[in-house]
Amino acid sequence: MSVLPDLHLHYVQTCQNLSQPENPFIARVLQEADKNDEITTKGITLKLAGNNHLVPVPRVTDDDLGVLVSVLGQAAFVTGLDLAYNLLTDAGAKTMATFLQENSTLRYLNLMFNDIGTSGAELIARALHNNQSLVHLRMTGNKIGNQGGMFFASMLKINSTLEKLDLGDCDLGLKCLIATAIALTQNKSLKAINLNRPLLFNQQEENTVHIARMLRSNSSLVELHLGKHEMKNFGVEQLCEALYENSSLRYLDLSCNNIICDGVKFLGELLKKNQTLAILDLGANRIEDVGAIYLSEALATQNKGLRALSIVSNNITGEGLVALAEAMQSNMTLSHIYIWGNKLDKNTCMAFSSLIEVGRLELGCTDVAPYEVDGEVFLAEQSHGLGKHRYWTPRCAAVAPGAANASLQILTVSEY
């Protein structure tokens, strides 16, 4: 049974009882929560991230977290906890693991970019063996390493509640990626996973082979992030062959890899037959004009499923970019396209300016905006993209189309 919304008073009393100094940042957030009239009916996420404040705040420490979870022990209306960019270590992870074992209402937990290591990862992963409430967990940027990732892979064989798991930038290794892929052949609840930037020391693309094998049998995964996997054409081919048999994946992130036009040829052929994939991120590869033309041919003729495409920083010139702009004139499904970082010549500027002017492409659905100088049209960069809020989210509500939002945002499952 939850207590009445009097979190701040409870916090002050608990600090006194434990002889722990108050953290003014936590105190202020709890005061704001107490003023929320809908706190007991809709639930609330306590936003205690240490990085998104104009005025620096005292970041949350392990000791601060101990007091906070004591306060939240009976506060069932707190369904989300954002502790990103703080000073939590393995000791804080132990506190959080105990809280997860005892708490049955927390649905969203963000621990990204703290200082949690392998032992902390083990404690949190083991706590999720029995936890039946947490739906979304972000561990991004904690250096849990290959062994820490193995604990989460084991957890995925047992947990049937978690739907979003973010392990990007966690220094995962090859063994962890393979173990995770194997676990996802059995797990039927996870809908989104971020495995960006593992530490790989071979060029065999063994991890991609196992992930492709998983996609052949997994029917629940909707979103998959494989950025910075050193993936080449062979890996793309393996994924595409698997996706001919997969009808659930909607968001595929292959950004920051070593994909060239030959690899995109496989994607082009896939898009002609796969109508499920809705978002494709190829940013920071090297597909060049030939790759862009492969994509434009598929989009102009047969694909009617893709809604968002990112090809930023791919060494594409006007030829390839204009081909994609022309494809959008016949393909009415593709609504979001991101092209900045390529060679935007005069023809490119005219083509995309025309799409925006006639309303075919909305300004909020691309990363360029047209402007004129002496009668000539140019394109300026806008702050939009598939990774817009991947590492940082403003405290105020950011209204943006789902396809143009952060990592793990396509799902209907709420963070709160």
Buried (B, 14 or more C-beta within 10 A) or exposed (E): EEBEBBBBEBBBEBBEEEEBEBBEBBBEBBEBBBEBEEBBEEBBBBBBBBBBEEEEBBBBBBBBBBBBBBBBBEBBBBBBBBBBBBBBBBBBBBBBBBBBBEBEBBBBBBBBBBBBBBBBBBBBBBBBEEBEBBBBBBBBBBBBBBBBBBBBBBBBBBBEBBBBBBBBBBBBBBBBBBBBBBBBBEBEEBBBBBBBBBEBEEEEBBBBBBBBBBBBEBEEBBBBBBBBBBBBBBBBBBBBBBBEEBEBBBBBBBBBBBBBBBBBBBBBBBBBEBBEBBBBBBBBBBBBBBBBBBBBBBBBEBBEBBBBBBBBBBBBBBBBBBBBBBBBEEBEEBBBBBBBBBBBBEBBBBBBBBBBEEEBBEEEBBBBBBEEEEEEBBBEEBEBBBBBBBBBBEEEEEEBBBBBBBBBBBBEBEBE
